[in-house]
Amino acid sequence: MMNLLLAAFLALPAGAADHPLSPLDAAEMQKAVDILKAEGKLAEGVKFPSLALNEPPKAEVLAWKVGQPFRREAFAVLYDGKASKTYEAVVDLAGGKVASFKELPGVQPGVLLSEFEELPKVVTADPRWVKALARRNLKDLDDIAVDVWAYGTPPKDATGRRLLRAVAYFKGKGKNFYARPIEGLSAVLDADARKVLEVLDTEVYPVPPAVSELSAAALGPQRPPLQPLEIVQDNGPSFTVAGNEVRWDRWRFRYSMHPREGLVIHQVFYEDIEGPRSVLYRGSLSEMMVPYGHPDGQWTWRAAFDEGEYGIGRYSAGLKLGADVPSNARLFDAVFADDFGAPTAAKGVVAVYERDGGMLWKHFDMYNGGQYVRRGRELVIGFITTISNYDYGMKWVFRQDGVLQLETDLTGIMLAKGVQDAQESDHSSHSGDHGYAHLVAPYVAAPHHQHFFNFRLDLDVDGASDNKAWQLDAQAAPAGPKNPMFNAFTMSESLIASEKGAARDLSFANQRKWKVTGPRVNTLGGRSGYILVPGENAPAYLQEGSPLLTRGGFVKHPVWFTRYAEGERFAAGPYPNQRASSDGLPVWQQANRSLDGADVVLWHNICVTHAPRPEEWPVMPAHRTGFSLIPAGFFDRNPALDLPGGE
C-alpha cells in the first residue's frame, strides 16, 4: 500500500502557487508534513483527518496584486489515537516553521479513511457479533459486510473515547450489499482501543433474498440504444483554464477542491463595460445533514453530517466522459492527503464544460413581422462524491444573462431497512414500520429521510463593504379605494439589520426571496444586487428536544445572514462529530452583529424530503434540485442583448 501511495505522490506535478487561493500541491503538502515532523509535532501513529490550504484572511486576498508576495500556509487537523487528542496546526510553508499548534479538548474529528478499512475486522472478530449472526443462521463471516458510521450524539459517559458504530449487510458473493441489510443488529466501538463496546441485537428480520447487482450483465436485457447525441467543438471550448482560474464569456472565477467541502468557487467576477465586477467571494457547501425518520432504536441515531463527519471532497471519484459528464468536458485533477499525510492524486475529479442553455430571450413581432431570438449557452463546473450508499453531484452553472445557479443531483442507493413483509398489503398493516418507510423490494423498506445541504454564499456584490440584506415579500393590497377591483398586490423589501433577526423562513404565500445589495447605484437610481431564488425545500421534521436538532441547528431555518468573520465557515461548526452541544449558525447569530453596510454572508439550505418509491430501487434515478442567484439592479438592462445572431 505504501509503495502505491509513494508512486502516486511521485506522479504528482509540483509548481509554485500563482495566487493566494491556489490549493496546496503535493510538494507543499509533503513539506508541511516534514515541518511538523521536524518540530516534534507528529507522535507515532498520529493521523491527518484534514490537510489543506490555510486560506489567507479575506482582506489580504482582496488587497493582493499580481506580482506581490503572499502568505502560504497549510492547515492541518491532527488526531493522536493513542492519547485520544485532537490538534490544529498552521504551518508556515515559506518560513519553514509551525506557526501555531493547539490542542482541542473534547473534540473528535471526522471518521478516518483507515477506520473504514480496519474497524470492520474488529467487529467481525467479536464473539457477541458472531453469536448475533448465528442467531440469524449466518455463519460464514466472509458473506457479511460491515459498514462504519459516525456515532452521532454521544452519551454523557463518552468523555475522551472515540466512538463509532457499525451496521451489517449480507453480501454473499456479490458487490451491492446495501440491498440486503441484516436488520436488528449493530455495534458500538471504541475506535482508539480497537474494541467493540456493545453489540445491539434486537429483533430478527428475514435477510432479503433478492440480489441487486448493478452491472449491465446482472440487470438483464438492455433496451435498444438511441442515436448518438454529441457536442462537437472543432475549435475547442470557449473557456480557458490557467492554474485554477477559469474564464468564459464575461465570467471569471477560481476554484479549488477541499477535502471537507469539495468543490469551492472563489472570486467570481462578471466582466461588464466598466470592467470586472465582483459578485461572489466564496461559494461552498458548508454542511450536509441527512436525518432518518424511523423511531426504531436502531435508526434514531442515523443522521449523517456527511461533510463534517466524513468529508465530501476526499471521497470524490474520477469522472467518466460521456456518462458522468458530457463528452466535451475537460477533466482536472486534485490532490488530497491520506490519513498519514501522504499526498495522493485524485484523477479527473473536476469537470468543466459548456452546454446548451436553451432559448435565452425572444420576441416575435406579430404586427410587423420579424423574429428576434438568442440561444444561450452555459458553463458548468462540477464534481461527484460518494458517501457510502449515496452519490451526490454538485455543479455551479454560469449563464450569459448574469445568473449563477447551483445544481445538486442525488443518486446512488437508498439506505435500506429489513422488514417482515414481502408485499405492500402486509407492510401497510405492520405496526413497526407503517408510516415510517416504504417497501421497495420484498423484505426491504427504505425509511423516510431528509437531505439538507447548507451553502455558504459570501456575496460581494460590487465589493465586500457596504452590503445590505433584504427580504422580499409579495402580498395582496388591502381592499379599498386604492384597490377597487381587488387585483393589486405589492412587493415589499424589508432591511435585515442585524444577526438576531436574520434567520428567515420560506413563505409560499408571499413568494419570499432574499437580496444582497452592494454600494453601486445603477442608472435608474437603484442599488446593484443579487437575489436568492430558492428551489425545492421543506422544514425540518425534527422536533424541539431532538439531540439531532441541537447538533444541527442550522436546519431550523432555510436562510441565515451573518456578518463576515474569519473562521466562520461551517454551518454546524467545525467539529460536529460526536458533539452534543450546538455550534455554528445558531451560536454565531447570538452575537447580533450589524448587517447594515457590512460584509454580509448568506447561508441557504436546500432540503429534499425523500419518501422512497419502488422506482428508486435498487439504484435511484438522479433527483435534481438547487437554487439560483439572479441579478437585480446589477445591470442597467438585459445583459444578454449583445449576444450575436438569431434574427
VENSULWO-V55711 format. One record per residue. N is the residue number from 1. RES is the residue in one small letter. SS is DSSP state (H for helix, E for strand, - for the rest). OMEGA is omega in whole degrees, -180 to 180 (NA if undefined). D_CENTER is the distance of its C-alpha to the mean C-alpha in Angstrom with 2 decimals. Layout:
n = <N & N>
res = <RES & RES>
ss = <SS & SS>
omega = <OMEGA & OMEGA>
d_center = <D_CENTER & D_CENTER>
//
This chain:
n = <1 & 2 & 3 & 4 & 5 & 6 & 7 & 8 & 9 & 10 & 11 & 12 & 13 & 14 & 15 & 16 & 17 & 18 & 19 & 20 & 21 & 22 & 23 & 24 & 25 & 26 & 27 & 28 & 29 & 30 & 31 & 32 & 33 & 34 & 35 & 36 & 37 & 38 & 39 & 40 & 41 & 42 & 43 & 44 & 45 & 46 & 47 & 48 & 49 & 50 & 51 & 52 & 53 & 54 & 55 & 56 & 57 & 58 & 59 & 60 & 61 & 62 & 63 & 64 & 65 & 66 & 67 & 68 & 69 & 70 & 71 & 72 & 73 & 74 & 75 & 76 & 77 & 78 & 79 & 80 & 81 & 82 & 83 & 84 & 85 & 86 & 87 & 88 & 89 & 90 & 91 & 92 & 93 & 94 & 95 & 96 & 97 & 98 & 99 & 100 & 101 & 102 & 103 & 104 & 105 & 106 & 107 & 108 & 109 & 110 & 111 & 112 & 113 & 114 & 115 & 116 & 117 & 118 & 119 & 120 & 121 & 122 & 123 & 124 & 125 & 126 & 127 & 128 & 129 & 130 & 131 & 132 & 133 & 134 & 135 & 136 & 137 & 138 & 139 & 140 & 141 & 142 & 143 & 144 & 145 & 146 & 147 & 148 & 149 & 150 & 151 & 152 & 153 & 154 & 155 & 156 & 157 & 158 & 159 & 160 & 161 & 162 & 163 & 164 & 165 & 166 & 167 & 168 & 169 & 170 & 171 & 172 & 173 & 174 & 175 & 176 & 177 & 178 & 179 & 180 & 181 & 182 & 183 & 184 & 185 & 186 & 187 & 188 & 189 & 190 & 191 & 192 & 193 & 194 & 195 & 196 & 197 & 198 & 199 & 200 & 201 & 202 & 203 & 204 & 205 & 206 & 207 & 208 & 209 & 210 & 211 & 212 & 213 & 214 & 215 & 216 & 217 & 218 & 219 & 220 & 221 & 222 & 223 & 224 & 225 & 226 & 227 & 228 & 229 & 230 & 231 & 232 & 233 & 234 & 235 & 236 & 237 & 238 & 239 & 240 & 241 & 242 & 243 & 244 & 245 & 246 & 247 & 248 & 249 & 250 & 251 & 252 & 253 & 254 & 255 & 256 & 257 & 258 & 259 & 260 & 261 & 262 & 263 & 264 & 265 & 266 & 267 & 268 & 269 & 270 & 271 & 272 & 273 & 274 & 275 & 276 & 277 & 278 & 279 & 280 & 281 & 282 & 283 & 284 & 285 & 286 & 287 & 288 & 289 & 290 & 291 & 292 & 293 & 294 & 295 & 296 & 297 & 298 & 299 & 300 & 301 & 302 & 303 & 304 & 305 & 306 & 307 & 308 & 309 & 310 & 311 & 312 & 313 & 314 & 315 & 316 & 317 & 318 & 319 & 320 & 321 & 322 & 323 & 324 & 325 & 326 & 327 & 328 & 329 & 330 & 331 & 332 & 333 & 334 & 335 & 336 & 337 & 338 & 339 & 340 & 341 & 342 & 343 & 344 & 345 & 346 & 347 & 348 & 349 & 350 & 351 & 352 & 353 & 354 & 355 & 356 & 357 & 358 & 359 & 360 & 361 & 362 & 363 & 364 & 365 & 366 & 367 & 368 & 369 & 370 & 371 & 372 & 373 & 374 & 375 & 376 & 377 & 378 & 379 & 380 & 381 & 382 & 383 & 384 & 385 & 386 & 387 & 388 & 389 & 390 & 391 & 392 & 393 & 394 & 395 & 396 & 397 & 398 & 399 & 400 & 401 & 402 & 403 & 404 & 405 & 406 & 407 & 408 & 409 & 410 & 411 & 412 & 413 & 414 & 415 & 416 & 417 & 418 & 419 & 420 & 421 & 422 & 423 & 424 & 425 & 426 & 427 & 428 & 429 & 430 & 431 & 432 & 433 & 434 & 435 & 436 & 437 & 438 & 439 & 440 & 441 & 442 & 443 & 444 & 445 & 446 & 447 & 448 & 449 & 450 & 451 & 452 & 453 & 454 & 455 & 456 & 457 & 458 & 459 & 460 & 461 & 462 & 463 & 464 & 465 & 466 & 467 & 468 & 469 & 470 & 471 & 472 & 473 & 474 & 475 & 476 & 477 & 478 & 479 & 480 & 481 & 482 & 483 & 484 & 485 & 486 & 487 & 488 & 489 & 490 & 491 & 492 & 493 & 494 & 495 & 496 & 497 & 498 & 499 & 500 & 501 & 502 & 503 & 504 & 505 & 506 & 507 & 508 & 509 & 510 & 511 & 512 & 513 & 514 & 515 & 516 & 517 & 518 & 519 & 520 & 521 & 522 & 523 & 524 & 525 & 526 & 527 & 528 & 529 & 530 & 531 & 532 & 533 & 534 & 535 & 536 & 537 & 538 & 539 & 540 & 541 & 542 & 543 & 544 & 545 & 546 & 547 & 548 & 549 & 550 & 551 & 552 & 553 & 554 & 555 & 556 & 557 & 558 & 559 & 560 & 561 & 562 & 563 & 564 & 565 & 566 & 567 & 568 & 569 & 570 & 571 & 572 & 573 & 574 & 575 & 576 & 577 & 578 & 579 & 580 & 581 & 582 & 583 & 584 & 585 & 586 & 587 & 588 & 589 & 590 & 591 & 592 & 593 & 594 & 595 & 596 & 597 & 598 & 599 & 600 & 601 & 602 & 603 & 604 & 605 & 606 & 607 & 608 & 609 & 610 & 611 & 612 & 613 & 614 & 615 & 616 & 617 & 618 & 619 & 620 & 621 & 622 & 623 & 624 & 625 & 626 & 627 & 628 & 629 & 630 & 631 & 632 & 633 & 634 & 635 & 636 & 637 & 638 & 639 & 640 & 641 & 642 & 643 & 644 & 645 & 646 & 647>
res = <m & m & n & l & l & l & a & a & f & l & a & l & p & a & g & a & a & d & h & p & l & s & p & l & d & a & a & e & m & q & k & a & v & d & i & l & k & a & e & g & k & l & a & e & g & v & k & f & p & s & l & a & l & n & e & p & p & k & a & e & v & l & a & w & k & v & g & q & p & f & r & r & e & a & f & a & v & l & y & d & g & k & a & s & k & t & y & e & a & v & v & d & l & a & g & g & k & v & a & s & f & k & e & l & p & g & v & q & p & g & v & l & l & s & e & f & e & e & l & p & k & v & v & t & a & d & p & r & w & v & k & a & l & a & r & r & n & l & k & d & l & d & d & i & a & v & d & v & w & a & y & g & t & p & p & k & d & a & t & g & r & r & l & l & r & a & v & a & y & f & k & g & k & g & k & n & f & y & a & r & p & i & e & g & l & s & a & v & l & d & a & d & a & r & k & v & l & e & v & l & d & t & e & v & y & p & v & p & p & a & v & s & e & l & s & a & a & a & l & g & p & q & r & p & p & l & q & p & l & e & i & v & q & d & n & g & p & s & f & t & v & a & g & n & e & v & r & w & d & r & w & r & f & r & y & s & m & h & p & r & e & g & l & v & i & h & q & v & f & y & e & d & i & e & g & p & r & s & v & l & y & r & g & s & l & s & e & m & m & v & p & y & g & h & p & d & g & q & w & t & w & r & a & a & f & d & e & g & e & y & g & i & g & r & y & s & a & g & l & k & l & g & a & d & v & p & s & n & a & r & l & f & d & a & v & f & a & d & d & f & g & a & p & t & a & a & k & g & v & v & a & v & y & e & r & d & g & g & m & l & w & k & h & f & d & m & y & n & g & g & q & y & v & r & r & g & r & e & l & v & i & g & f & i & t & t & i & s & n & y & d & y & g & m & k & w & v & f & r & q & d & g & v & l & q & l & e & t & d & l & t & g & i & m & l & a & k & g & v & q & d & a & q & e & s & d & h & s & s & h & s & g & d & h & g & y & a & h & l & v & a & p & y & v & a & a & p & h & h & q & h & f & f & n & f & r & l & d & l & d & v & d & g & a & s & d & n & k & a & w & q & l & d & a & q & a & a & p & a & g & p & k & n & p & m & f & n & a & f & t & m & s & e & s & l & i & a & s & e & k & g & a & a & r & d & l & s & f & a & n & q & r & k & w & k & v & t & g & p & r & v & n & t & l & g & g & r & s & g & y & i & l & v & p & g & e & n & a & p & a & y & l & q & e & g & s & p & l & l & t & r & g & g & f & v & k & h & p & v & w & f & t & r & y & a & e & g & e & r & f & a & a & g & p & y & p & n & q & r & a & s & s & d & g & l & p & v & w & q & q & a & n & r & s & l & d & g & a & d & v & v & l & w & h & n & i & c & v & t & h & a & p & r & p & e & e & w & p & v & m & p & a & h & r & t & g & f & s & l & i & p & a & g & f & f & d & r & n & p & a & l & d & l & p & g & g & e>
ss = <- & H & H & H & H & H & H & H & H & H & - & - & - & - & - & - & - & - & - & - & - & - & - & - & - & H & H & H & H & H & H & H & H & H & H & H & H & H & - & - & - & - & - & - & - & - & E & E & E & E & E & E & E & - & - & - & - & H & H & H & H & H & H & - & - & - & - & - & - & - & - & - & E & E & E & E & E & E & E & E & - & - & - & - & E & E & E & E & E & E & E & E & - & - & - & - & E & E & E & E & E & E & E & - & - & - & - & - & - & - & - & - & H & H & H & H & H & H & H & H & H & H & H & H & - & - & H & H & H & H & H & H & H & H & H & - & - & - & - & - & H & H & H & E & E & E & E & E & E & E & - & - & - & - & - & - & - & - & - & - & - & - & E & E & E & E & E & E & E & E & - & - & - & - & - & - & H & H & H & - & E & E & E & E & E & E & E & E & E & E & - & - & - & - & E & E & E & E & E & E & E & - & - & - & - & - & - & - & - & - & - & - & - & - & - & H & H & H & H & - & - & - & - & - & - & - & - & - & - & - & - & - & - & - & - & - & - & - & - & E & E & E & - & - & E & E & E & E & - & - & E & E & E & E & E & E & E & E & - & - & - & E & E & E & E & E & E & E & E & E & E & E & - & - & E & E & E & E & E & E & E & E & E & E & E & E & E & E & E & E & E & E & - & - & - & - & - & - & - & - & - & - & E & E & - & H & H & H & H & H & - & - & - & - & - & E & - & - & - & - & E & - & - & - & E & - & - & - & - & E & E & E & E & E & E & E & E & - & - & - & - & - & E & E & E & E & E & E & E & E & E & E & E & E & E & E & E & E & E & E & E & E & E & E & - & - & - & - & - & - & E & E & E & E & E & E & E & E & E & E & E & E & E & E & E & E & E & - & - & E & E & E & E & E & E & E & E & E & E & - & - & - & - & E & E & E & E & E & E & E & E & E & - & - & - & E & E & E & - & - & - & - & - & H & H & H & H & H & H & - & - & - & - & - & - & - & E & E & E & E & E & - & - & E & E & E & E & - & E & E & E & E & E & E & E & E & E & E & E & - & - & - & - & - & - & - & E & E & E & E & E & E & E & E & E & E & - & - & - & E & - & - & E & - & - & - & - & - & E & E & E & E & E & E & E & E & - & E & H & H & H & - & E & E & - & - & - & - & - & - & - & - & E & E & E & E & E & E & E & E & E & - & - & - & - & - & E & E & E & E & E & E & E & - & - & - & - & - & - & - & - & - & - & - & - & - & H & H & H & H & H & - & H & H & H & H & - & - & E & E & E & E & E & - & - & - & - & - & - & - & - & - & - & - & - & - & - & - & - & - & - & - & - & - & H & H & H & H & H & H & H & - & - & E & - & - & - & E & - & E & E & E & E & E & E & E & E & E & E & E & - & - & - & H & H & H & - & - & - & E & E & E & E & E & E & E & E & E & E & E & E & - & - & - & - & - & - & - & - & - & - & - & - & - & - & - & ->
omega = <-178 & 177 & 178 & 179 & 180 & 179 & 179 & 179 & -178 & -180 & -176 & 177 & 176 & -180 & -180 & 179 & -178 & -176 & -180 & -178 & 176 & -180 & 178 & 172 & -175 & -179 & 179 & 176 & 180 & 178 & 179 & 179 & -179 & 179 & 178 & 178 & -177 & -179 & 174 & -178 & -178 & 174 & -179 & 177 & 179 & -178 & 179 & 172 & 180 & 173 & -175 & 177 & 168 & -174 & 178 & 175 & -176 & -178 & 179 & -179 & -178 & -179 & -174 & 176 & 179 & -179 & 179 & 175 & 177 & -180 & -180 & -175 & 172 & 176 & -178 & 167 & -176 & 178 & 177 & -176 & -180 & 179 & -177 & -179 & 179 & -179 & 167 & 178 & 171 & -177 & 176 & -175 & 180 & -179 & 179 & -177 & 174 & -177 & 177 & 180 & -177 & 175 & 177 & -176 & 175 & -176 & 173 & 176 & -177 & -178 & -178 & 177 & -178 & 179 & 175 & -177 & -169 & -172 & 175 & 178 & 178 & -178 & -175 & 178 & -177 & -178 & -180 & 178 & 180 & 179 & 180 & 177 & 179 & 176 & 178 & 180 & 178 & -171 & 179 & -176 & 177 & 179 & -172 & 172 & 179 & -179 & -176 & 178 & 165 & -173 & -173 & 180 & -173 & 172 & -176 & -177 & -175 & -175 & 175 & -179 & 177 & -175 & 172 & 178 & 176 & 176 & -170 & 175 & 175 & 180 & -178 & 179 & -177 & -179 & -174 & -179 & -178 & -180 & -174 & -180 & 171 & -170 & 177 & -178 & 174 & -179 & 173 & -176 & 163 & -172 & -179 & -179 & -176 & -173 & 173 & -180 & -174 & 171 & -179 & -176 & -176 & -175 & 176 & 179 & 175 & 172 & -178 & -175 & -172 & 173 & -175 & 177 & -173 & 177 & -180 & -179 & -179 & -176 & 177 & -175 & 180 & 177 & 178 & -178 & 174 & 177 & -177 & 175 & -173 & 171 & -177 & 177 & -175 & -179 & -179 & -179 & 179 & 179 & 173 & 176 & 178 & -172 & 177 & 176 & 179 & 175 & -180 & 180 & -179 & -179 & 166 & -178 & 174 & 177 & 173 & 173 & -178 & -177 & 179 & -172 & -172 & -176 & 177 & 173 & -175 & 169 & 179 & 179 & 171 & -177 & -180 & 177 & -178 & -175 & -179 & 180 & -175 & 177 & -172 & 177 & -178 & 176 & -175 & 168 & -173 & 179 & 171 & 175 & -179 & 178 & 178 & -169 & -179 & -176 & 177 & -178 & 176 & -176 & -174 & -180 & -173 & 177 & -173 & 165 & -167 & -180 & -175 & -179 & -175 & -175 & -174 & -179 & -175 & 175 & 176 & -175 & 176 & -174 & -179 & 178 & -179 & 180 & 176 & -177 & 180 & -177 & 179 & -180 & 168 & -177 & -178 & -177 & 172 & 177 & 175 & 175 & 176 & -177 & -176 & 179 & -179 & 179 & 178 & -179 & 171 & -170 & 171 & -175 & 179 & 179 & 173 & -179 & 173 & 176 & 178 & -178 & -180 & 179 & -178 & 170 & -176 & 165 & 173 & -179 & -174 & -179 & -174 & -175 & -179 & -177 & -177 & -174 & 174 & 176 & -175 & 173 & -179 & 173 & -177 & 168 & -175 & 177 & 178 & 177 & 178 & 176 & -178 & -174 & -176 & 174 & -179 & 173 & -179 & -175 & 168 & -175 & -179 & -178 & -177 & 176 & 177 & -180 & 175 & -177 & 172 & 177 & 176 & 176 & 176 & 176 & -177 & -173 & 178 & 178 & -171 & 177 & 174 & 180 & -177 & -168 & 177 & -177 & -179 & -179 & 177 & -176 & -176 & -179 & -178 & -170 & -175 & -174 & -177 & 178 & -177 & -177 & 176 & 177 & 179 & 176 & 177 & 179 & 179 & 174 & 176 & -180 & 175 & 180 & 178 & 175 & 175 & 175 & 178 & 179 & 177 & -174 & 179 & -177 & 174 & -176 & -176 & 175 & -176 & -179 & 178 & 170 & 172 & 179 & -176 & 170 & -178 & -179 & 171 & 178 & 178 & 176 & 180 & 176 & -179 & -177 & 180 & 178 & -171 & -178 & 172 & -178 & -171 & 170 & -175 & 172 & -178 & 175 & -178 & -178 & 173 & -165 & -176 & -169 & -176 & 177 & -170 & 172 & -169 & -178 & 176 & 175 & 177 & -178 & -178 & -177 & -170 & 175 & -179 & -176 & 171 & -180 & 178 & -173 & -175 & 176 & -178 & -175 & 178 & 178 & 180 & 179 & 177 & -178 & 172 & -177 & 171 & 175 & -178 & 173 & 179 & -177 & 179 & 174 & 174 & 178 & 168 & -178 & 177 & -174 & 177 & 176 & 177 & 179 & 175 & -179 & -176 & -175 & 179 & -178 & -180 & -179 & -179 & -178 & 175 & 170 & 172 & 172 & -177 & 174 & 177 & 177 & 179 & -172 & -172 & -171 & 178 & -178 & -174 & -175 & -180 & -176 & 176 & 179 & -179 & -173 & 177 & 175 & 178 & -171 & -179 & 179 & -179 & -178 & -176 & 177 & 176 & 178 & -180 & 176 & -175 & -179 & -177 & 171 & -169 & 174 & 178 & 178 & -175 & 175 & 160 & 176 & 172 & 176 & -167 & 170 & -169 & 179 & 176 & 180 & 178 & -177 & 5 & 174 & -168 & 171 & -175 & 175 & -175 & 176 & -180 & 179 & 179 & 168 & -174 & -179 & 178 & -176 & 177 & 177 & 178 & 178 & -180 & -177 & -179 & 178 & -175 & 176 & -178 & 171 & 171 & -179 & NA>
d_center = <29.25 & 29.95 & 31.87 & 28.97 & 26.68 & 29.51 & 29.98 & 26.33 & 26.73 & 30.03 & 28.64 & 26.20 & 27.59 & 28.06 & 28.55 & 28.96 & 26.07 & 27.05 & 24.79 & 23.61 & 19.91 & 20.50 & 18.45 & 20.69 & 22.60 & 24.04 & 27.24 & 25.68 & 23.64 & 26.88 & 28.81 & 26.60 & 27.21 & 30.88 & 31.29 & 29.84 & 32.25 & 35.13 & 34.77 & 34.70 & 31.18 & 30.25 & 32.25 & 32.62 & 29.64 & 27.12 & 23.57 & 20.73 & 17.42 & 16.21 & 18.14 & 17.06 & 18.58 & 19.68 & 19.18 & 22.53 & 23.07 & 22.27 & 25.99 & 26.86 & 24.48 & 25.83 & 29.37 & 29.15 & 31.27 & 31.44 & 33.91 & 33.44 & 32.35 & 29.09 & 27.86 & 26.02 & 24.42 & 22.22 & 20.25 & 20.45 & 19.64 & 22.54 & 23.49 & 27.16 & 27.45 & 31.23 & 31.27 & 28.07 & 27.03 & 23.89 & 24.33 & 22.72 & 24.45 & 24.62 & 26.65 & 28.71 & 28.79 & 31.54 & 33.66 & 33.12 & 32.64 & 30.35 & 29.85 & 28.60 & 28.18 & 27.66 & 27.30 & 24.83 & 26.98 & 25.47 & 21.95 & 20.28 & 17.47 & 14.91 & 16.35 & 18.03 & 18.28 & 22.00 & 21.78 & 20.36 & 23.39 & 26.08 & 25.76 & 26.44 & 29.85 & 30.53 & 29.89 & 32.05 & 34.85 & 35.18 & 38.33 & 36.91 & 34.07 & 36.68 & 38.89 & 36.18 & 35.58 & 39.36 & 39.56 & 37.60 & 39.90 & 37.24 & 39.05 & 37.63 & 34.72 & 33.80 & 32.84 & 30.24 & 26.57 & 24.96 & 21.23 & 20.07 & 17.89 & 17.19 & 20.14 & 18.72 & 21.04 & 23.85 & 27.53 & 29.81 & 31.56 & 28.51 & 29.17 & 28.84 & 27.76 & 24.52 & 23.95 & 22.02 & 22.59 & 23.52 & 24.02 & 26.30 & 26.48 & 29.46 & 28.90 & 32.57 & 32.99 & 29.87 & 26.26 & 24.22 & 24.91 & 22.16 & 24.74 & 27.31 & 26.32 & 29.05 & 28.78 & 30.21 & 29.60 & 27.21 & 27.75 & 26.93 & 27.12 & 27.94 & 25.88 & 28.00 & 31.24 & 30.09 & 31.63 & 31.11 & 31.86 & 32.00 & 31.98 & 31.27 & 33.46 & 33.91 & 34.88 & 35.53 & 34.04 & 34.93 & 32.84 & 31.68 & 34.12 & 32.25 & 30.75 & 27.72 & 27.26 & 25.22 & 27.43 & 29.51 & 32.64 & 31.51 & 30.33 & 33.86 & 35.41 & 33.22 & 34.00 & 35.75 & 33.46 & 33.33 & 34.76 & 32.62 & 30.44 & 29.78 & 28.79 & 31.38 & 31.33 & 34.63 & 34.37 & 30.82 & 27.71 & 28.01 & 25.30 & 25.84 & 23.66 & 25.35 & 23.58 & 20.11 & 21.47 & 21.29 & 24.05 & 24.62 & 27.10 & 26.91 & 23.34 & 22.49 & 19.45 & 18.13 & 14.98 & 13.86 & 11.77 & 10.91 & 11.15 & 8.72 & 6.24 & 6.83 & 8.42 & 9.94 & 12.84 & 15.88 & 19.20 & 19.18 & 22.85 & 24.91 & 28.36 & 30.88 & 34.67 & 34.59 & 32.30 & 28.58 & 27.03 & 23.82 & 21.11 & 17.91 & 17.91 & 14.22 & 11.10 & 7.63 & 4.30 & 6.57 & 6.02 & 5.83 & 9.42 & 11.46 & 15.11 & 17.89 & 20.98 & 23.82 & 26.45 & 27.56 & 27.56 & 25.83 & 22.82 & 22.74 & 20.78 & 17.96 & 14.82 & 12.01 & 9.84 & 7.67 & 6.39 & 9.80 & 11.94 & 11.03 & 8.78 & 6.57 & 8.58 & 11.85 & 11.35 & 11.08 & 14.36 & 17.10 & 17.24 & 20.48 & 22.31 & 23.65 & 21.27 & 17.55 & 18.47 & 21.88 & 24.71 & 25.04 & 21.70 & 21.93 & 19.84 & 19.06 & 18.71 & 16.82 & 18.24 & 16.89 & 19.18 & 19.91 & 21.01 & 24.31 & 23.14 & 24.23 & 22.48 & 21.40 & 20.80 & 17.78 & 19.67 & 18.57 & 14.79 & 14.39 & 16.30 & 18.15 & 20.52 & 22.58 & 22.98 & 25.47 & 24.63 & 27.44 & 30.09 & 29.22 & 32.41 & 35.83 & 39.21 & 42.29 & 45.50 & 47.43 & 50.57 & 51.06 & 49.13 & 46.44 & 42.79 & 40.18 & 36.72 & 33.92 & 31.27 & 27.90 & 25.63 & 21.92 & 20.01 & 16.66 & 14.38 & 11.52 & 10.38 & 9.86 & 8.72 & 10.84 & 10.70 & 14.40 & 15.22 & 12.18 & 10.93 & 8.00 & 8.89 & 7.52 & 10.56 & 12.18 & 15.72 & 18.72 & 21.84 & 25.44 & 26.03 & 23.76 & 20.87 & 17.24 & 14.85 & 11.21 & 11.13 & 8.79 & 10.83 & 11.07 & 13.77 & 15.23 & 17.45 & 17.56 & 18.35 & 22.14 & 24.88 & 28.46 & 30.99 & 34.78 & 34.95 & 35.28 & 35.82 & 34.27 & 37.60 & 37.57 & 33.97 & 34.58 & 37.35 & 35.72 & 35.28 & 32.67 & 29.94 & 31.22 & 28.93 & 25.92 & 25.13 & 26.18 & 28.24 & 26.79 & 29.43 & 32.54 & 31.78 & 28.01 & 26.07 & 22.39 & 21.82 & 20.32 & 16.86 & 14.21 & 10.47 & 9.16 & 6.09 & 7.37 & 7.67 & 10.31 & 12.96 & 15.93 & 18.35 & 21.55 & 23.67 & 26.75 & 26.19 & 24.61 & 27.57 & 29.16 & 26.05 & 26.50 & 24.29 & 25.75 & 25.43 & 26.94 & 28.81 & 31.18 & 34.13 & 37.50 & 40.37 & 42.97 & 45.87 & 49.00 & 50.98 & 47.88 & 46.39 & 49.51 & 47.94 & 44.84 & 42.48 & 41.16 & 37.71 & 36.13 & 32.81 & 32.55 & 30.45 & 30.30 & 29.35 & 26.82 & 28.81 & 27.19 & 24.21 & 25.85 & 26.09 & 22.74 & 20.67 & 21.21 & 21.14 & 21.26 & 24.75 & 25.64 & 29.26 & 28.67 & 26.09 & 24.33 & 22.31 & 21.70 & 22.84 & 22.76 & 26.01 & 27.36 & 30.92 & 32.10 & 34.51 & 34.88 & 38.31 & 38.30 & 37.98 & 34.43 & 31.57 & 28.87 & 25.54 & 22.29 & 21.46 & 18.22 & 18.82 & 16.62 & 16.14 & 16.07 & 15.90 & 17.72 & 18.67 & 17.74 & 20.59 & 20.56 & 23.85 & 25.10 & 26.13 & 23.18 & 22.02 & 18.46 & 18.80 & 20.19 & 17.37 & 14.65 & 16.82 & 14.23 & 14.22 & 17.91 & 17.54 & 15.27 & 16.33 & 17.17 & 18.96 & 19.76 & 22.02 & 20.54 & 21.04 & 20.35 & 18.15 & 16.38 & 12.80 & 10.93 & 11.47 & 12.77 & 14.53 & 14.33 & 15.53 & 14.78 & 16.05 & 19.52 & 19.92 & 22.01 & 22.09 & 20.09 & 18.26 & 16.06 & 16.59 & 19.53 & 21.28 & 20.87 & 22.10 & 25.36 & 26.39 & 27.09 & 26.99 & 28.33 & 26.14 & 29.19 & 29.51 & 26.78 & 23.65 & 21.21 & 17.44 & 15.87 & 12.96 & 12.01 & 10.74 & 10.46 & 12.15 & 13.36 & 16.41 & 17.25 & 20.98 & 21.35 & 24.03 & 26.20 & 25.08 & 21.62 & 23.39 & 23.50 & 20.41 & 18.48 & 19.01 & 15.89 & 15.06 & 13.87 & 12.80 & 11.76 & 13.81 & 16.32 & 17.73 & 21.41 & 24.28 & 26.86 & 29.91 & 28.15 & 30.62 & 34.25 & 34.11 & 32.16 & 30.69 & 30.94 & 34.72 & 35.32 & 33.83 & 36.74 & 38.47 & 38.44 & 41.86>
//
